[in-house]
Amino acid sequence: MSTALRALLEHVVDYAGLYPPASADLVTAARNYASYRAGDDRWMLGRFVVGVAKLPELRGVIRSFRPAEAAWPLTVVAPDAPAATGVIRAVDDGAITIESIEVKARTPADVGLLGRAADRKRDVYVEVALDESLETMLDAIAAAKLRAKVRTGGVTVESVPPTAYLVRFLRGCIDRGLGFKATAGLHHPLRGVYKMGYGADAASGEMFGFLSVFLAATLMRGTLSNDDACALLEEADESAFVIDDQTIAWHDHVADLDAITATRARFATSFGSCSFREPVDELPFPMVRA
């Protein structure tokens, strides 16, 4: 495994098996996560994603496992700002450690409420819409010293945002020094046409790639322009990427290990996926050089 590739993708997948299109029941999702924590690919595994309503039940499920599981790192999804403030005050125990909270905020006032409640022990990610409100909401998130969350896909073709909108989000976060996470649709490394669900009648459509998104985030913190970032995010040709031990390159744009490590630590933190196996099973890539 390339050192640079591992740095770009270490603990990057927050497992969201409870959410569409997988929509697993709690026990199944929990057993999946327990098996991933024990597997050889655990280096890519991040937090378990759970809605606030299922949090009490999850505590019991984890405690029922034998042998006893170490406390699970969680990201808890809250439906609104008041519910998120309750999660911020929740108490960890031997079963869980709430590391982050994800919440949609509709107004700057909602963001302000979250900022006043945040204890800085847990990261709070505020999901924003990629519309005309984006700049105002990012300003509010920055003022509240929180983090941003972007939705990169879903189960319909319409749920995938235009590439320029995603680049605008990334640039807005860079300009404000905001960390972010992504969610939905990042099951594959590179841009391509894929099935957007698991049913026989699931739609197919263009989807972003997780490697492309995190590499673009890294290079945009350097000299990569918005136009080139759009081209990178839409790149479907594996031969355009070269992964060495200490670098990852797209055409003439090269991210070294220091830039990758800094990006993951301070900027592009993780992405939520209802599948852990799909991202993992498409690694390593043919373009990785021995």
Stockholm file with secondary structure:
# STOCKHOLM 1.0

chainA/1-290         MSTALRALLEHVVDYAGLYPPASADLVTAARNYASYRAGDDRWMLGRFVVGVAKLPELRGVIRSFRPAEAAWPLTVVAPDAPAATGVIRAVDDGAITIESIEVKARTPADVGLLGRAADRKRDVYVEVALDESLETMLDAIAAAKLRAKVRTGGVTVESVPPTAYLVRFLRGCIDRGLGFKATAGLHHPLRGVYKMGYGADAASGEMFGFLSVFLAATLMRGTLSNDDACALLEEADESAFVIDDQTIAWHDHVADLDAITATRARFATSFGSCSFREPVDELPFPMVRA
#=GR chainA/1-290 SS CCHHHHHHHTTCEEECTTSTTTCCCHHHHHHHHHHHHHSTTGGGEEEEEEEGGGHHHHHHHHHHSSSCCCCEEEEEEESSHHHHHHHHTCCCCSSEEEEEEEEECCSHHHHHHHHHHCCSSSEEEEECCSSTTHHHHHHHHHHHTCEEEEECCCSSGGGSCCHHHHHHHHHHHHHHTCCEEEESSCCSSSCEEEESSSSTTCCEEEECCHHHHHHHHHHHTTTCCHHHHHHHHTCCCGGGEEECSSEEEETTEEEEHHHHHHHHHHTEEEEEESCSHHHHHTCSCTTBCC
#=GC SS_cons         CCHHHHHHHTTCEEECTTSTTTCCCHHHHHHHHHHHHHSTTGGGEEEEEEEGGGHHHHHHHHHHSSSCCCCEEEEEEESSHHHHHHHHTCCCCSSEEEEEEEEECCSHHHHHHHHHHCCSSSEEEEECCSSTTHHHHHHHHHHHTCEEEEECCCSSGGGSCCHHHHHHHHHHHHHHTCCEEEESSCCSSSCEEEESSSSTTCCEEEECCHHHHHHHHHHHTTTCCHHHHHHHHTCCCGGGEEECSSEEEETTEEEEHHHHHHHHHHTEEEEEESCSHHHHHTCSCTTBCC
//
